[in-house]
Amino acid sequence: MSDNYLIDGVNNGDVKISEEVIATIAVVAIEEIEGVVEMQSSLKTSVTDMLGVKNLSKGVKVSIGENEAVIDAFITVEYGKNIIELGKEVQKNVKEAVENMTGLDVVEVNVHISGIAMADKEKAKA
């Protein structure tokens, strides 16, 4: 993911923002939302986790164009939460955070609910 950059030319040179930085911004925005239990990882991030490498962009895929971005988020949600409303809140938070911090136009935030988890109280009853 870190091979692609948003490049903004300025008077004294370029400002480059990697996809991984944008993904990290998205993860932080997602983790602020009550009801999101965890970010899902790909095989690549699972291997780096086993090796002890901290991956702050786990569960987010970013594609950047000239001045826009498409973001895919893979999350596990808490059982009992309204999944549609939670997905909309993720979209809103991610779009606002990335646009405010990078100036990119976030044209899509695709939320993939890839799991559901029981709250601790529910696990204890089971």
C-alpha positions in Angstrom: 0.0 0.0 0.0 2.8 2.5 0.7 3.9 2.6 -2.9 1.1 5.0 -3.9 1.1 8.6 -2.9 -1.1 11.7 -3.2 1.3 14.3 -4.4 0.6 18.0 -4.0 3.0 20.4 -5.7 3.9 23.4 -3.7 6.4 26.3 -4.3 9.3 24.6 -2.5 8.7 21.0 -3.7 6.1 18.3 -3.3 4.0 17.1 -0.3 3.5 13.3 -0.6 0.9 11.5 1.5 1.0 7.7 1.3 -2.1 5.5 1.1 -1.0 4.0 4.5 -1.3 7.4 6.2 -4.7 7.9 4.7 -5.7 4.4 5.9 -4.4 5.1 9.4 -6.6 8.3 9.5 -9.6 6.2 8.5 -8.9 3.5 11.2 -8.7 6.1 13.9 -12.0 7.7 12.7 -13.6 4.2 12.7 -12.3 3.2 16.1 -14.0 6.3 17.6 -17.4 4.8 16.8 -19.3 2.9 19.5 -20.3 -0.5 18.2 -17.3 -1.2 16.0 -15.6 -4.1 17.8 -12.5 -4.5 15.6 -11.0 -4.0 12.2 -10.6 -7.1 10.0 -7.2 -7.9 8.7 -6.1 -9.3 5.4 -3.7 -12.3 5.2 -0.8 -9.8 4.8 -1.6 -8.0 8.0 -2.2 -11.2 9.9 1.3 -12.3 9.0 2.8 -9.0 10.1 0.8 -9.2 13.3 2.4 -12.6 14.0 5.8 -11.1 13.4 5.1 -8.4 16.0 4.9 -5.6 13.5 2.2 -3.0 14.4 0.0 -2.2 11.4 -2.1 0.9 12.2 -4.0 0.7 8.8 -5.3 -2.8 9.4 -8.7 -3.4 7.9 -8.7 -0.5 5.5 -7.9 -0.4 1.8 -7.3 3.0 0.0 -7.2 3.8 -3.6 -6.2 7.3 -4.5 -6.5 9.2 -7.8 -5.5 12.7 -8.7 -7.3 14.5 -5.9 -9.8 11.9 -4.7 -9.9 8.7 -2.7 -12.0 5.5 -2.4 -11.8 3.8 0.9 -12.9 0.3 1.9 -13.3 -0.6 5.5 -13.6 -4.1 6.8 -15.1 -4.2 10.3 -16.7 -6.4 13.0 -19.7 -4.9 14.8 -21.2 -5.5 18.2 -24.3 -7.7 18.2 -27.5 -5.8 18.8 -26.4 -2.6 17.1 -28.2 -1.3 14.0 -25.7 -2.3 11.3 -27.0 0.1 8.6 -26.8 3.1 11.0 -23.4 2.0 12.2 -22.2 1.7 8.5 -23.5 5.2 7.8 -21.7 6.6 10.8 -18.4 4.9 9.7 -18.8 6.5 6.3 -19.4 10.0 7.7 -16.6 9.8 10.2 -14.0 8.5 7.7 -15.0 11.0 5.0 -14.8 13.9 7.4 -11.5 12.9 8.9 -9.7 12.1 5.7 -11.0 15.2 3.9 -10.1 17.5 6.8 -6.6 16.2 7.3 -5.6 15.7 3.6 -7.7 17.9 1.4 -8.7 14.9 -0.6 -12.2 14.5 -2.0 -13.4 11.1 -0.5 -15.8 9.9 -3.2 -16.6 6.6 -1.7 -16.4 4.9 1.7 -17.4 1.3 1.3 -18.1 -0.4 4.6 -17.9 -4.2 4.7 -19.4 -5.8 7.8 -17.3 -9.0 7.9 -18.3 -10.1 11.3 -20.5 -9.7 14.4 -19.4 -10.1 18.0 -21.3 -10.7 21.2 -20.9 -8.2 24.0 -19.1 -9.5 27.1 -22.5 -9.8 29.0 -23.9 -11.9 26.2 -20.9 -14.1 26.1 -21.2 -14.8 29.8 -24.9 -15.9 29.4 -24.1 -18.3 26.6 
